[in-house]
């Protein structure tokens, strides 16, 4: 059993990059033996373990197999695209929550095209990312972490602009930043910008974020799995700006030792770096 103060922890939620996975010399993600042991123990104790990330479902499909996500009721859920999709790995069914209107997708893309920005537009169903790499699509796949061709298509294969749950852009010069913010400000009542690295930005529907995704997950757990879970039964681990919506709104938001200072300032507690299994160490500290 896990407990913080007087609250039983029934759901452990974690970001991925800089939080619960480590990296090979080639930059490939992997889960350490310590984290794998923690995940198995959580499942055995009937505590849900859920990843909450800006990544798409296809990007996580292979990664999820490393911890047998689809084989346990307590491991099967995934919150992706910064709260905009809730996926069940056991059924391969995705619930897309909100979509950016097609006219905004088109305007944003056309404003960035002359600037040769690297762009990834997620398909309406959340399963494919259409990439613009200006002749070097591998630059985009490397930037956003796509590791096989099942996960993406060249943007030329997108027959027309459609609504999208999520757009990722590499902002590596001031003109690209100006263009992104120009469209975002024009449609500020509909869309929002979320930075996940110094040069990585996601565009989502306004108020769709990791916190809203967490609430959607809790609703699914209560309605579909017969649980009685509130936000106070959740502990969350994060490290970056796109985790801020969670740190602003839940009791038990835990910052990694490597987290940015603004996240640490909002945290209930600070654990060790991802490099030394900080998530597992904190979970060990709240076992009773």
N, C-alpha and C positions, 0 to 999 in steps of 0.2 A: 504494500500500500504506500501511496505517496501523499504527503500532507504538508501544506504551508499554512501557518497560523492554525485556524480552525477549519480550513477548507480542504476537502479531499480532492486531489488532482486526478481527474478522469481522462484528460486529454493532454498529451505532450505534442506541441506544435513547434516546428523548426523551419527556419530559412535553410538554404542549402549552401551557397557559396560563402565562404568566410565564416561558416557557422558549424555545420555538421559533417562536411566532407573534407577530404584532403586531396592532394594533387600529386601526380607523378611528375617526373622531370619534363615530360612532354605536355604537361598541362591537363592531363586526363583526370577526371574526378574518380575518387574511390572512397569507400567507407572503411574506416579502420576496424580492426578486430574488436576494439573496445566499444565502439559505437554499435557494431553489429550485435554484440552481446547485450548491450542495453536495449536495443530494439526488440530482440527476442524475449528478454525478460519482461518488458512492458506488455507485449502481446500475451505472454503466459499469465500475467497478472490481470488480464482483461482491461488494460489501459490502452486507449487509442494513441497511435503514433502517426502524425500527419505532417507532410511537407507542405509549406506555404511559400510560394516562390513566384517570381516573375516569369519563370520558364513555362513553355507550352507543354501539353500532354505528350506529344511525340518525343520531345527532348528528354522527358522523364521516363518514357516507356522502358527502355533498356536499363536505365539506372535503377528503377524500382525493383527490377528482378534480383538485384544484388541483395535485397533484404526481404525477398519473397512477398512483395506487397499484395499480390492478388490472392494469396493462399490463406489469409487470416482476416476475419471480420475486423480485427483491430488494427490492421495495417493497410487496408484496401483503398482508403480515401486519399485524395490529393487535391490541394487548392493551388491553382495555377493562374498565370496571366494577371498577377497582382489582384487576386480575388475575383476574377471575372469568369473562372470556370471551376466547377467542382467535378472531379472525375472519380469513378469507381473502377479500379484496376481489375476487379473480379468479373465485372460484366462488360468492361470497355465502353461504358456509357458516360458521356460528358454532358453536364448541364451548364450551358453558356448563359451567364447572368445578364450581361448588358453588351450592347454593340455601338461602336462609333458609326454615325451615319455615313453612307457612301459618299456624299458630297464633300464631307470634311476629309475623308480618306483621300479623295482625289485631289482636293486643293492642297493638302499637306504634301502629298507626293510630288505634284507638279511644281510646288515652290522649292522643293529640295533637289529636284532632278538636275537643274543647271549647275548646282553646287557640288555635284558628284558625291552626295552624301550616301553612306551605306545605310540601307533601309531593309527592314523585315516587316511585312504586313501579314498578320495572321488571318487565315481564312475564317469565314463566318461560323463554321462548325468547330473551330479551334484545333483542327488536325493538321493543317499544312501552313508553312510559312513561305510566302512569296518574297523572293530576295532580289534586291537591286545592288549589284556589285560593280557595275560599270565595266563589264568584261572580266572582272576578277571576283566571281561569286565566292571563291574560297576565303576572301577577305571578310565577307559577311559571316560565313559559317564559323570561322575562327573567332570572330568578335562575339557572337552570341552563343557559341558552344554547340552547334549542330554537328553531330558526328556521323550521320549516315544520310544517304540520299533519299530515304523514305520520308524524311522529315521536311523536305523543302522542294520548291520548284522555282525556276527562274521566273521573274516577274512578267516576262514576255508571255508566259503561259496563262496569265490571269486575263481572261477574255474581256472583262469589264470590271470597273471598280465596284466592289461590294462592301456592305457593312462589315466591320471588323471588331473583334473584342480587344485588340491589342496591336500596337505598332511600336517597334523598337528602332532607334536611330543612333548612329554614332555621331556625336557632336564633337568634332575634332578641330573646328575652327570657329571664329566669332560669327562669320556670316551664316553658318548652319544654325548656330544657336539663335541668332536673330530671327531667322526664318521660322524655326520651330516655335519660338516664343510669340512670334507675330500671329501665327495661326491659332496657337493655344489661347492667347489673349482675346482674339476675335471671337472665339467660341468658348469663352471661359465659363459660360453657364452650362456647357455640355461636356467639355473635356478637361482633363487635368494632366500635368506633367509630373513624372516621378523619376528622380535620378537614382540609378543603382550603382553607378561608378562615376569617376571624374569625367568620363566622356560617353557614358551610356545612359540614354534616357528612354523611358517608356511613356507612351500616350495611351490613356484609358478614358473611359467615361468618368465624368466627375462623380466623386463619392463611391466609385468602385476602387477598392484598395484592399490591402491584406486584412484589415479589420473587418470590412464588410464581408469579405470572403470567409473569415472566421465565423461570423454570425450565420452566414448561409450554411456552413458546415454543421454548426450546432443544431440548426433547424432540421437538417437532414438526419443527423444522428438521433434526434429525439423523435422525429416522425417515422423514419424508416427502420430504425434499429431499436425502437422502444426504450430509449434512454431518457434519463432525467438530468440533463447537463445544463449548467449555466456558465456564463463567461468566467465566473469565479472558480470554476473547476478546471480551468485551462492554465497551463504554464507555456510561455512562448519564448523562443530564443531567436535573437536577431543581431544584426551588426551594422546595417546601412540605412540610408535615408528612406528607402522604400518600405522599411519596417516601422517608420515613425507613427503611422496611423494606429498600429497595435500598441506601441509604447505610450501613446497619448490616451488610450482608452481601457486598458485592462490592468488589473491589480498586479499580476505576476508576469511581467515582461522582464526577461533576463538578458542582459547585454553580454556579448562575448568580450574577452579580454582585449581582442583586436578591433573592437567596434569603434566607430567614430565617436567623438566626444559628445555630440548632441544626443546620441542614443544612450550613452552611458549616463548622461545627466537625467534622463527620464526613467532609468531602469529601477526596478524593485531591488535587484541585486546584480552584481557583476561576477561572472565566472571566468575560468581560464580561456586562453586562446583555443581556436579550433585545432591548432597544431598539436595540442596535447589533450584532445578529447574533452574540451570544456563542458559540452552538453552532458556527457555521461557523468562527469564529476559532480555537476550540480544535482542531477537526478539522484546520484548516490547519497547526497547530503540531505535529501528530503524523504528518504525511505524511513518507514516506521515499522 
